[in-house]
């Protein structure tokens, strides 16, 4: 994987450069993912989700998908976030912790390579494996969309939304690798990532919005809404979001709710910050962990 090569003229061993090591490690790790049961299991889960969405769309066609923008905004914008979190848990939850838990780090760290190389290679492999699941989900939705609206009505927003989804995936993987570096038990990385991104961040966002009444720009779940918002006719492109207030009930029992919507530029900045901070923190922890 990172073996040295012989320089014939000089008769010396040459250690592959960092980029070569990253590519070799990425290929090795990606091959392990593809051959693993988790890859097949997650692909099966995505197919089941796609089958359920296909059945729902077929049954409630008129009420759910009046336009192609509404169709992709609803099912792609909402569904791909769930697929991304599942992929991050499956492929990134034990990426670093597994080296400690399974003792494989003793052999890997004995090779002439830096820990940053191992970290980056594993990150890229997890990213590529996760993208495969995203594209599988997208293929199912595009197939349904082509059936109901025609191939020529594929909206251009789908490509922008895909880019935003890829950025969100990288940010989620950054947090996943941070948790995996923080704990030496794989289960902790799995559970913490799933709880935070499926439940925790949404609850924190609701608390910040309803009780503190400020824009929850510090929470990444606030940024993922832009993946579906780009299909809206009044999408916000700037670095600031909008606030909408609505009143439920009448008289003294009326309750005013506040809803914040992130701008596309704002969402990109939030996801980039999460990616850089969490990935760097995870690498910092991994480089300082001792294999004892």
Buried (B, 14 or more C-beta within 10 A) or exposed (E): EBEEEEEEEEEEEEBBEBEBBBBBBBBBBBEEBEEBEBBEEBEEBBEEBBEEBBEEBEEEEEEBBEEBBBBBBBBBBBBBBBBBBBBBBBBBBBBBBBBBBEEEBEEBEEBEBEBEBBBBBBBBBBBBBBBBBBEBBBEBBBEBBBEEBEEEEBBEBBEBBBEBBBBBBBBBBBBBBBBBBBBBBBEBBBBBBBEBBBEBBBEBBEEBBEEEEEBBBEBBBBBBBBBBBBBBEEBBEEBEBEEEEEEEEEEEEEEEEEEBBBBBBBBBBBBBBBBEBBBEBBBEBBEEBEEE
